[in-house]
Amino acid sequence: MAAVADPARFRPAAPRRGGPGATRVPDPSRLRLERYGRAWQQALHTARRLVADFGAARVVAVGALVRPERFDARSEVELVAWGLHADVFAGSVVPGSAGPGLGALPARIRDGDRLSPAAAARVRRDGIELARRADQH
């Protein structure tokens, strides 16, 4: 008769409670909030750089960033910028846009001068302005 494997041998051990060696399961809501906070820091830093270093007239946050109930692990930093040279839109992340000590999240910068009328209406309705050049009113 063949030996029967004991299923108990293959079950993972239950995590210990407290003390050294305890397995700590991260709280998904806490991780989501931390990532959301990092996304806002990155968005503000990137917006300031787009205005100061790349000459953007105005930068607005859109997408999941302005709708926290839609922000999840796959969300990216979405910005709309006006007055930028077309070369800036070739890359999705402005060099150094994450800011000091921040891990860069995926980012997308859309050209505000080339939005469809429907997209422009959504940006006006839902977008949050992050930065504006001083000579723009």
C-alpha positions in Angstrom: 0.0 0.0 0.0 1.3 3.5 -1.0 2.0 6.0 1.7 -0.6 8.8 1.9 0.8 12.3 2.3 -0.3 14.1 5.5 -2.1 17.3 4.3 -1.2 19.0 7.6 2.5 19.0 6.5 1.7 21.2 3.6 -0.4 23.9 5.3 1.4 27.1 6.0 2.1 27.7 9.7 -0.2 30.3 11.3 1.5 33.6 11.9 2.7 34.2 15.5 1.0 36.9 17.4 3.5 39.6 18.5 7.1 39.0 19.5 10.1 38.4 17.3 9.4 36.5 14.1 5.7 37.6 14.0 4.3 38.0 10.5 2.9 41.4 10.0 0.3 41.7 7.3 0.3 45.3 5.8 -3.0 47.1 6.1 -4.2 47.6 2.5 -6.1 50.8 3.3 -3.0 52.3 5.0 -0.8 51.4 2.0 -3.4 52.9 -0.3 -3.4 56.2 1.7 0.4 56.3 1.8 0.6 55.8 -2.0 -2.1 58.4 -2.5 -0.1 60.9 -0.4 3.1 60.1 -2.4 1.1 60.6 -5.6 0.0 64.1 -4.4 3.6 65.0 -3.4 4.9 63.9 -6.8 2.1 65.8 -8.6 2.9 69.0 -6.7 6.6 68.7 -7.2 6.2 67.8 -10.9 3.8 70.8 -11.5 6.2 73.2 -9.9 9.1 71.8 -12.1 6.9 72.0 -15.2 6.3 75.7 -14.5 9.7 76.7 -13.2 12.0 74.6 -15.4 9.9 73.9 -18.5 7.9 77.1 -18.8 4.4 75.6 -18.4 1.7 78.3 -18.1 -0.6 76.2 -16.0 -0.7 72.6 -14.5 -3.9 70.8 -13.3 -4.3 67.4 -11.6 -6.9 65.1 -13.1 -8.0 61.4 -13.0 -7.8 59.2 -10.0 -5.8 61.8 -8.2 -8.8 64.1 -7.9 -11.2 61.2 -7.3 -9.8 59.4 -4.2 -12.5 56.7 -4.4 -11.0 55.7 -7.8 -7.4 55.7 -6.7 -5.9 52.2 -6.4 -2.6 50.3 -6.8 -2.6 50.8 -10.6 -3.4 54.5 -10.6 -0.9 56.9 -12.0 -0.3 60.6 -11.5 -2.2 62.4 -14.3 -1.5 66.0 -15.1 -2.6 68.4 -17.8 -0.2 71.2 -18.7 -0.6 74.2 -21.0 2.2 76.1 -22.7 4.8 73.3 -22.9 7.0 72.5 -25.9 6.0 69.3 -27.6 9.3 67.6 -26.6 8.2 67.5 -23.0 5.3 65.2 -23.9 7.6 62.6 -25.4 8.4 61.2 -22.0 5.9 60.3 -19.3 8.0 61.4 -16.3 9.8 64.7 -16.0 13.4 63.9 -14.8 13.5 64.3 -11.1 9.7 64.7 -10.9 9.4 62.4 -7.9 11.1 64.8 -5.7 13.7 64.2 -3.0 13.1 60.9 -1.2 10.0 60.0 -3.2 9.7 56.9 -5.3 8.4 57.8 -8.7 4.9 56.6 -9.5 3.8 56.2 -13.1 2.9 59.6 -14.5 1.2 60.9 -17.5 1.3 64.6 -18.7 -1.3 65.6 -21.2 -1.1 68.6 -23.5 -3.8 71.0 -22.4 -3.5 72.9 -25.7 -4.6 69.7 -27.6 -7.5 68.4 -25.5 -10.7 67.4 -27.2 -13.7 69.7 -26.2 -15.1 66.8 -24.0 -11.8 66.3 -22.2 -11.3 70.1 -21.7 -14.8 70.2 -20.2 -13.9 67.4 -17.7 -10.6 69.1 -16.8 -12.5 72.4 -16.1 -15.2 70.5 -14.1 -13.0 68.1 -12.1 -9.4 69.2 -12.3 -7.4 70.8 -9.4 -4.9 73.5 -10.4 -1.5 72.8 -8.9 0.7 75.5 -10.4 0.5 78.6 -12.7 3.1 80.8 -14.1 3.2 84.2 -12.5 2.3 86.1 -15.7 -0.9 83.9 -16.1 -4.1 85.1 -14.6 
